[in-house]
Amino acid sequence: MKEWRLLIEQAQTGHEASRQKILEKLEPKINKSLRQTTHQNRADLKQELVIKTLIAVQEFDTRSVPGFWHFVEESEPPKAARQAGK
């Protein structure tokens, strides 16, 4: 997870190698998604996905990502609901 955060932060400062590494890591997912489309559209769609990915990386706020324990606390049902289930 720290590697992703570092790559994103570096890419946001213009580090081209970090942008490239992000795209390399996501390429299998992008290619898998492209298999759901016709062969004629794949090159154009891949370009669009790369552009959208780079925009998302640029706009992503790494400081707003919740930590694990915050996620666990948010996922737990309210105390009243837990007591009602006993």
Secondary structure, 3 states (H helix, E strand, C coil): CHHHHHHHHHHHCCCHHHHHHHHHHHHHHHHHHHCCCCHHHHHHHHHHHHHHHHHHHHHCCHHHCCCHHHHHHHHCCCHHHHHHCC
